Structures are given as C-alpha cells and as structure tokens.
Amino acid sequence: MEKLFSYETLQFVRVQRDLFGSVLIGNKGKLEQHVISKIKITNTKIIESSDTCMHPILKYTANKTAVVIGPLFDLTDKELISIYEDEITPYKYAEVTFKFGKTGFIYFKN
C-alpha cells in the first residue's frame, strides 16, 4: 500500500466513490512548508464528481511555519497511478516525508 496525502477534493466521499468505488481510510498527516492554492482543471470526470473546476494545489513555501493538515490515505499502486492519469495536465506527484516521519505521495503543480 502507498500513502497519498489529501488536502481537499479527495476527502469528499463522492469523489472517493467515483474514483475507487469505496470510501478511503486514512490517518492524519501534517505537511510543513506548504500552502494550498487553486488551479483550474479541465478533466470533466473530476469536475462532475467534485462539482467544481477550481481545485486545490499544494505550493511549496520557504515559510517554515506554513503547514497543511489532511489525511494520508492508503492506496494500491494501481489506484495511485489512476489518479495521476486522470489529472496529468496540472499536477505531478512526488514522495515526501511528513512531520513525525511518515512518508507518502503529494500532488503539486506541474
């Protein structure tokens, strides 16, 4: 299992069910030196599921007090890749270490 950090849209049960057919399980994650910004997406499947074309995006900042909190969801490799394929244009992802030593993937601006 892989860990994927969610900072907004993937926390919606409807989005989870549309993408994976079930509700995800996760534990709290805390990502330092990042803030949430917004970008416009064009993927109609995701827009219909989330009811918006404006989606959050993580943005690195040198501000050491900036923090984003959200769940680290357990996903299979296949599930992780499927999200990336759905949102390939505005996002890319990388594995990072969260506060307290947890590791997981984040999506950020491409």
N, CA, C and O atoms as a DFTB+ gen file, in Angstrom:
440 C
 N C O
     1  1       0.831      -1.189       0.000
     2  2       0.000       0.000       0.000
     3  2       0.870       1.245       0.000
     4  3       1.928       1.290       0.627
     5  1       0.404       2.235      -0.706
     6  2       1.043       3.546      -0.736
     7  2       0.199       4.527       0.061
     8  3      -0.983       4.280       0.300
     9  1       0.787       5.619       0.467
    10  2       0.075       6.680       1.178
    11  2      -0.057       7.873       0.234
    12  3       0.903       8.261      -0.431
    13  1      -1.259       8.448       0.185
    14  2      -1.495       9.650      -0.600
    15  2      -2.087      10.711       0.309
    16  3      -3.092      10.477       0.981
    17  1      -1.460      11.877       0.327
    18  2      -1.896      12.987       1.150
    19  2      -3.036      13.722       0.455
    20  3      -2.936      14.075      -0.720
    21  1      -4.111      13.948       1.186
    22  2      -5.254      14.685       0.651
    23  2      -5.400      16.001       1.388
    24  3      -5.398      16.045       2.619
    25  1      -5.526      17.060       0.630
    26  2      -5.666      18.373       1.242
    27  2      -6.989      19.024       0.875
    28  3      -7.224      20.170       1.257
    29  1      -7.875      18.325       0.137
    30  2      -9.230      18.823      -0.062
    31  2     -10.096      17.847      -0.852
    32  3     -10.797      17.036      -0.246
    33  1     -10.073      17.896      -2.170
    34  2     -11.054      17.227      -3.023
    35  2     -11.171      15.728      -2.748
    36  3     -12.282      15.199      -2.708
    37  1     -10.069      15.047      -2.563
    38  2     -10.120      13.599      -2.336
    39  2     -10.709      13.251      -0.973
    40  3     -10.961      12.078      -0.699
    41  1     -10.932      14.236      -0.121
    42  2     -11.588      13.985       1.159
    43  2     -13.106      13.865       0.991
    44  3     -13.787      13.397       1.904
    45  1     -13.645      14.278      -0.153
    46  2     -15.088      14.181      -0.399
    47  2     -15.452      12.736      -0.688
    48  3     -14.872      12.113      -1.577
    49  1     -16.410      12.198       0.059
    50  2     -16.831      10.806      -0.106
    51  2     -17.279      10.535      -1.541
    52  3     -16.970       9.481      -2.097
    53  1     -17.999      11.469      -2.138
    54  2     -18.481      11.281      -3.518
    55  2     -17.309      11.095      -4.484
    56  3     -17.358      10.234      -5.362
    57  1     -16.268      11.893      -4.325
    58  2     -15.091      11.783      -5.186
    59  2     -14.411      10.429      -4.971
    60  3     -14.018       9.776      -5.937
    61  1     -14.271      10.005      -3.720
    62  2     -13.664       8.705      -3.421
    63  2     -14.445       7.571      -4.080
    64  3     -13.861       6.679      -4.696
    65  1     -15.756       7.613      -3.947
    66  2     -16.587       6.553      -4.542
    67  2     -16.511       6.571      -6.064
    68  3     -16.456       5.514      -6.694
    69  1     -16.508       7.774      -6.665
    70  2     -16.411       7.875      -8.120
    71  2     -15.078       7.350      -8.635
    72  3     -15.031       6.701      -9.680
    73  1     -14.005       7.620      -7.920
    74  2     -12.676       7.192      -8.366
    75  2     -12.367       5.738      -8.045
    76  3     -11.771       5.033      -8.860
    77  1     -12.776       5.278      -6.845
    78  2     -12.340       3.964      -6.367
    79  2     -13.465       2.994      -6.064
    80  3     -13.215       1.808      -5.848
    81  1     -14.697       3.475      -6.043
    82  2     -15.825       2.600      -5.741
    83  2     -16.007       2.336      -4.259
    84  3     -16.826       1.500      -3.876
    85  1     -15.258       3.034      -3.420
    86  2     -15.379       2.848      -1.977
    87  2     -14.859       4.092      -1.258
    88  3     -14.304       5.001      -1.875
    89  1     -15.055       4.108       0.062
    90  2     -14.578       5.204       0.891
    91  2     -13.177       4.851       1.390
    92  3     -12.933       3.724       1.820
    93  1     -12.268       5.808       1.332
    94  2     -10.879       5.575       1.718
    95  2     -10.685       5.690       3.223
    96  3     -11.446       6.355       3.925
    97  1      -9.638       5.016       3.694
    98  2      -9.256       5.057       5.104
    99  2      -7.919       5.780       5.182
   100  3      -7.025       5.534       4.372
   101  1      -7.785       6.674       6.159
   102  2      -6.527       7.393       6.277
   103  2      -6.233       7.840       7.688
   104  3      -7.108       7.844       8.555
   105  1      -4.999       8.214       7.902
   106  2      -4.537       8.763       9.178
   107  2      -4.016      10.169       8.942
   108  3      -3.597      10.513       7.836
   109  1      -4.046      10.967       9.979
   110  2      -3.680      12.374       9.883
   111  2      -2.223      12.555       9.435
   112  3      -1.308      11.895       9.927
   113  1      -2.049      13.483       8.474
   114  2      -0.725      13.872       8.018
   115  2      -0.552      15.370       8.162
   116  3      -1.523      16.125       8.113
   117  1       0.676      15.790       8.338
   118  2       0.972      17.211       8.506
   119  2       2.171      17.537       7.620
   120  3       3.280      17.060       7.861
   121  1       1.935      18.358       6.587
   122  2       2.972      18.705       5.628
   123  2       3.443      20.135       5.889
   124  3       2.673      21.090       5.783
   125  1       4.701      20.256       6.226
   126  2       5.249      21.569       6.557
   127  2       5.785      22.268       5.311
   128  3       6.074      21.634       4.296
   129  1       5.909      23.591       5.415
   130  2       6.432      24.455       4.367
   131  2       5.644      24.358       3.054
   132  3       6.218      24.446       1.968
   133  1       4.344      24.177       3.166
   134  2       3.449      24.169       2.003
   135  2       2.189      24.955       2.335
   136  3       1.791      25.059       3.495
   137  1       1.572      25.502       1.302
   138  2       0.279      26.164       1.403
   139  2      -0.599      25.623       0.290
   140  3      -0.110      24.971      -0.633
   141  1      -1.902      25.894       0.376
   142  2      -2.836      25.458      -0.661
   143  2      -3.212      26.654      -1.517
   144  3      -3.587      27.711      -1.009
   145  1      -3.105      26.469      -2.818
   146  2      -3.523      27.460      -3.792
   147  2      -4.647      26.826      -4.619
   148  3      -5.076      25.716      -4.306
   149  1      -5.124      27.488      -5.644
   150  2      -6.183      26.934      -6.513
   151  2      -5.731      27.002      -7.967
   152  3      -5.023      27.925      -8.372
   153  1      -6.156      26.005      -8.744
   154  2      -5.929      25.994     -10.189
   155  2      -7.213      25.540     -10.872
   156  3      -8.071      24.905     -10.259
   157  1      -7.325      25.873     -12.130
   158  2      -8.473      25.440     -12.917
   159  2      -8.120      24.142     -13.628
   160  3      -7.085      24.053     -14.289
   161  1      -8.984      23.129     -13.493
   162  2      -8.764      21.860     -14.175
   163  2      -9.757      21.728     -15.329
   164  3     -10.753      22.448     -15.386
   165  1      -9.478      20.808     -16.240
   166  2     -10.341      20.616     -17.410
   167  2     -10.897      19.208     -17.519
   168  3     -11.701      18.941     -18.412
   169  1     -10.497      18.304     -16.645
   170  2     -10.958      16.917     -16.696
   171  2     -12.436      16.864     -16.291
   172  3     -12.764      17.056     -15.120
   173  1     -13.326      16.606     -17.255
   174  2     -14.769      16.648     -16.988
   175  2     -15.209      15.604     -15.968
   176  3     -16.141      15.852     -15.203
   177  1     -14.567      14.461     -15.941
   178  2     -14.905      13.413     -14.961
   179  2     -14.700      13.928     -13.528
   180  3     -15.553      13.732     -12.662
   181  1     -13.579      14.578     -13.296
   182  2     -13.274      15.093     -11.964
   183  2     -14.150      16.305     -11.639
   184  3     -14.594      16.463     -10.502
   185  1     -14.396      17.151     -12.626
   186  2     -15.256      18.319     -12.405
   187  2     -16.664      17.872     -12.011
   188  3     -17.250      18.427     -11.082
   189  1     -17.207      16.882     -12.703
   190  2     -18.544      16.377     -12.376
   191  2     -18.586      15.764     -10.979
   192  3     -19.564      15.941     -10.253
   193  1     -17.557      15.063     -10.607
   194  2     -17.515      14.406      -9.303
   195  2     -17.391      15.409      -8.161
   196  3     -17.997      15.234      -7.104
   197  1     -16.601      16.463      -8.378
   198  2     -16.343      17.435      -7.310
   199  2     -17.239      18.666      -7.387
   200  3     -17.259      19.475      -6.459
   201  1     -17.974      18.814      -8.473
   202  2     -18.855      19.975      -8.705
   203  2     -18.104      21.293      -8.847
   204  3     -18.676      22.354      -8.598
   205  1     -16.840      21.248      -9.240
   206  2     -16.093      22.482      -9.447
   207  2     -14.901      22.250     -10.379
   208  3     -14.321      21.164     -10.413
   209  1     -14.555      23.285     -11.126
   210  2     -13.360      23.218     -11.971
   211  2     -12.149      23.842     -11.268
   212  3     -11.021      23.728     -11.749
   213  1     -12.385      24.493     -10.141
   214  2     -11.292      25.085      -9.371
   215  2     -10.872      24.092      -8.273
   216  3     -11.641      23.788      -7.362
   217  1      -9.658      23.610      -8.384
   218  2      -9.180      22.596      -7.457
   219  2      -7.954      23.079      -6.700
   220  3      -7.200      23.924      -7.182
   221  1      -7.769      22.529      -5.511
   222  2      -6.599      22.920      -4.716
   223  2      -5.326      22.337      -5.304
   224  3      -5.336      21.319      -5.996
   225  1      -4.238      23.014      -5.005
   226  2      -2.919      22.534      -5.411
   227  2      -1.930      22.920      -4.323
   228  3      -1.971      24.037      -3.807
   229  1      -1.053      22.011      -3.978
   230  2      -0.021      22.317      -2.984
   231  2       1.063      23.173      -3.608
   232  3       1.440      22.987      -4.765
   233  1       1.548      24.102      -2.828
   234  2       2.599      25.003      -3.280
   235  2       3.643      25.105      -2.172
   236  3       3.326      25.430      -1.027
   237  1       4.887      24.822      -2.533
   238  2       5.978      24.920      -1.563
   239  2       6.221      26.381      -1.201
   240  3       6.082      27.271      -2.041
   241  1       6.583      26.617       0.048
   242  2       6.948      27.947       0.513
   243  2       8.154      27.829       1.438
   244  3       8.328      26.819       2.121
   245  1       8.968      28.851       1.454
   246  2      10.119      28.871       2.363
   247  2       9.698      29.196       3.794
   248  3      10.516      29.142       4.713
   249  1       8.428      29.533       3.981
   250  2       7.906      29.862       5.306
   251  2       7.873      28.599       6.167
   252  3       7.081      27.692       5.912
   253  1       8.712      28.543       7.160
   254  2       8.813      27.339       7.999
   255  2       7.619      27.144       8.919
   256  3       7.470      26.069       9.500
   257  1       6.760      28.152       9.068
   258  2       5.579      27.993       9.915
   259  2       4.341      27.567       9.116
   260  3       3.306      27.251       9.703
   261  1       4.440      27.556       7.777
   262  2       3.311      27.140       6.939
   263  2       3.107      25.632       7.075
   264  3       4.068      24.863       7.096
   265  1       1.848      25.223       7.168
   266  2       1.544      23.801       7.320
   267  2       0.184      23.484       6.693
   268  3      -0.747      24.286       6.759
   269  1       0.090      22.315       6.091
   270  2      -1.175      21.816       5.558
   271  2      -1.449      20.489       6.262
   272  3      -0.581      19.619       6.330
   273  1      -2.666      20.347       6.784
   274  2      -3.055      19.127       7.504
   275  2      -4.139      18.407       6.717
   276  3      -5.056      19.038       6.190
   277  1      -4.034      17.102       6.642
   278  2      -5.034      16.294       5.960
   279  2      -4.717      14.823       6.135
   280  3      -3.672      14.472       6.682
   281  1      -5.612      13.959       5.674
   282  2      -5.371      12.527       5.837
   283  2      -4.364      11.970       4.837
   284  3      -4.252      12.447       3.708
   285  1      -3.643      10.960       5.275
   286  2      -2.799      10.141       4.413
   287  2      -3.601       8.874       4.131
   288  3      -3.732       8.007       4.995
   289  1      -4.133       8.776       2.923
   290  2      -4.974       7.640       2.552
   291  2      -4.133       6.465       2.078
   292  3      -3.105       6.651       1.427
   293  1      -4.574       5.251       2.407
   294  2      -3.946       4.030       1.911
   295  2      -4.485       3.724       0.519
   296  3      -5.694       3.581       0.334
   297  1      -3.583       3.622      -0.465
   298  2      -3.960       3.292      -1.837
   299  2      -3.043       2.208      -2.378
   300  3      -1.885       2.105      -1.976
   301  1      -3.565       1.404      -3.291
   302  2      -2.723       0.451      -4.006
   303  2      -1.921       1.232      -5.050
   304  3      -2.255       2.373      -5.368
   305  1      -0.870       0.618      -5.578
   306  2      -0.095       1.258      -6.641
   307  2      -1.002       1.606      -7.820
   308  3      -0.890       2.688      -8.397
   309  1      -1.891       0.696      -8.171
   310  2      -2.805       0.904      -9.298
   311  2      -3.719       2.112      -9.053
   312  3      -3.944       2.912      -9.961
   313  1      -4.245       2.246      -7.835
   314  2      -5.107       3.380      -7.502
   315  2      -4.331       4.696      -7.566
   316  3      -4.840       5.697      -8.071
   317  1      -3.115       4.691      -7.061
   318  2      -2.286       5.894      -7.089
   319  2      -2.022       6.327      -8.531
   320  3      -2.137       7.509      -8.856
   321  1      -1.676       5.391      -9.376
   322  2      -1.407       5.700     -10.776
   323  2      -2.671       6.191     -11.489
   324  3      -2.596       7.080     -12.337
   325  1      -3.823       5.619     -11.151
   326  2      -5.069       6.023     -11.824
   327  2      -5.401       7.485     -11.539
   328  3      -5.920       8.172     -12.419
   329  1      -5.119       7.973     -10.347
   330  2      -5.370       9.386     -10.035
   331  2      -4.456      10.249     -10.882
   332  3      -4.897      11.244     -11.456
   333  1      -3.213       9.886     -10.964
   334  2      -2.253      10.660     -11.745
   335  2      -2.668      10.710     -13.210
   336  3      -2.572      11.765     -13.838
   337  1      -3.123       9.606     -13.760
   338  2      -3.559       9.571     -15.157
   339  2      -4.767      10.469     -15.381
   340  3      -4.876      11.105     -16.429
   341  1      -5.687      10.531     -14.402
   342  2      -6.871      11.387     -14.532
   343  2      -6.513      12.871     -14.496
   344  3      -7.186      13.677     -15.138
   345  1      -5.492      13.239     -13.775
   346  2      -5.161      14.652     -13.553
   347  2      -3.778      15.021     -14.078
   348  3      -3.130      15.910     -13.526
   349  1      -3.320      14.363     -15.119
   350  2      -1.928      14.510     -15.540
   351  2      -1.538      15.934     -15.944
   352  3      -0.384      16.314     -15.743
   353  1      -2.424      16.718     -16.491
   354  2      -2.030      18.026     -17.001
   355  2      -1.565      18.996     -15.916
   356  3      -0.424      19.453     -15.980
   357  1      -2.387      19.333     -14.926
   358  2      -1.934      20.365     -13.991
   359  2      -1.097      19.851     -12.818
   360  3      -0.515      20.652     -12.087
   361  1      -1.025      18.550     -12.627
   362  2      -0.382      18.012     -11.429
   363  2       0.792      17.100     -11.765
   364  3       0.845      16.490     -12.833
   365  1       1.723      17.022     -10.834
   366  2       2.704      15.942     -10.821
   367  2       2.803      15.494      -9.370
   368  3       2.315      16.189      -8.479
   369  1       3.414      14.367      -9.120
   370  2       3.468      13.899      -7.733
   371  2       4.860      13.431      -7.361
   372  3       5.679      13.085      -8.212
   373  1       5.101      13.432      -6.051
   374  2       6.387      13.008      -5.509
   375  2       6.162      12.448      -4.115
   376  3       5.187      12.786      -3.444
   377  1       7.068      11.594      -3.695
   378  2       7.012      11.061      -2.335
   379  2       7.775      11.999      -1.416
   380  3       8.889      12.418      -1.731
   381  1       7.173      12.327      -0.276
   382  2       7.777      13.244       0.685
   383  2       7.680      12.648       2.085
   384  3       6.959      11.678       2.319
   385  1       8.419      13.250       3.003
   386  2       8.335      12.860       4.404
   387  2       7.544      13.918       5.154
   388  3       7.834      15.111       5.062
   389  1       6.548      13.467       5.891
   390  2       5.703      14.345       6.680
   391  2       6.267      14.465       8.086
   392  3       7.162      13.717       8.482
   393  1       5.731      15.412       8.825
   394  2       6.120      15.562      10.227
   395  2       5.895      14.217      10.938
   396  3       4.956      13.495      10.602
   397  1       6.694      13.897      11.854
   398  2       6.662      12.647      12.625
   399  2       7.131      11.449      11.802
   400  3       6.884      10.307      12.190
   401  1       7.811      11.687      10.660
   402  2       8.459      10.622       9.916
   403  2       7.618       9.811       8.951
   404  3       8.145       8.906       8.303
   405  1       6.329      10.098       8.830
   406  2       5.504       9.371       7.864
   407  2       5.898       9.781       6.453
   408  3       6.247      10.937       6.215
   409  1       5.844       8.831       5.507
   410  2       6.093       9.148       4.100
   411  2       4.829       8.891       3.296
   412  3       4.002       8.055       3.660
   413  1       4.695       9.616       2.212
   414  2       3.541       9.442       1.328
   415  2       3.699      10.347       0.120
   416  3       4.631      11.147       0.040
   417  1       2.776      10.209      -0.814
   418  2       2.820      10.989      -2.035
   419  2       1.975      12.243      -1.916
   420  3       0.930      12.246      -1.265
   421  1       2.445      13.314      -2.558
   422  2       1.681      14.549      -2.669
   423  2       1.558      14.896      -4.140
   424  3       2.412      14.539      -4.951
   425  1       0.488      15.594      -4.470
   426  2       0.320      16.153      -5.809
   427  2       0.568      17.640      -5.711
   428  3       0.087      18.299      -4.789
   429  1       1.322      18.172      -6.665
   430  2       1.611      19.594      -6.673
   431  2       1.611      20.095      -8.108
   432  3       1.501      19.302      -9.043
   433  1       1.732      21.397      -8.287
   434  2       1.612      21.995      -9.620
   435  2       2.693      21.495     -10.554
   436  3       3.873      21.467     -10.202
   437  1       2.278      21.099     -11.757
   438  2       3.177      20.606     -12.799
   439  2       3.939      21.766     -13.420
   440  3       4.751      21.560     -14.322
